[in-house]
Amino acid sequence: MKPLQPSTELAAVVGSSPLPRTEVVSKVWDYIKSNNLQNPENKREILADGKLQAVFGGKSKVSMFEMNKYFAQHLS
């Protein structure tokens, strides 16, 4: 996979160096798990903190399936 440059918002979570999309998803999941951002009642829901809200267009909650749509807007 071709490395893509993350936006400044996404770089706050995954780092500023170019990464393949699969690695971006993996690093975001590491961040979600290390900061305990999964809804305990519905594991498919991500509860965004300040850094992830910037990536998710200001939304405080997104589904794990919706997440990839937002990554596309932050990778070039």
N, C-alpha and C positions, 0 to 999 in steps of 0.2 A: 504494500500500500504506500502511496505517495505521502510524505510528510506535509502537513498543512500548518499554517501559521495561526495560532490562536489570537483572538482579539485581546485587548488589555483586560476586559472583564473576565474572560475565560482563563487568561494567563494567571490571574490571582488565585485560581484553584489548581491548575495543572502545570504551571510554569510557562516561561516565555519562549522556549525553544520549539521549533516545528516538530510536530508529532503526527503519526498516522492516526486516523479517526478511531481505530480500535484501541489505541493506547490512551487517547483522550477519554473515551468512555470508561476504560479501566481505572484511570486516575481519578475521575469524578466519583466513581463508585467507592474507591478507597477513601476519598474525602468524606463522602456521605456516611460511610460506616464508622470512620474514626471520630466524626463529630456527632454521631447518633442522630442523623437527620431523617431516618425512615419513620413513618407514622407507625407506632407500635400496634395500633388497632387494624391498620390496613397497610401491609408491607409494600404494596405497589405504589404507595403515595410517598412523595419526597416532600419534606417540610423544609423549605429553603431558608437559609440564613442570609445575612447581608450580601455575601459574595455570590451565592447562587441566585439570589433575587435579581442581581444585575445581569446574569446570564439568561434567566428565565423571564425577561421582560417585566420585572417588577412583581411577578406572581409569588405568593407565599407558599403555594402548594401546586405541584404538578405530578402527573402519573409517570411511572418509569417509562411508559411507552411514548409519552409526549416529549420527554426529555431530549431525545435525538433530534427532534424538529428544531429545538432551540440551539443545539450545537451547530447545526448547519449554518445558522446566521452568524456564528462567531468563529468560523474557520475559513481561511482563504488560502 
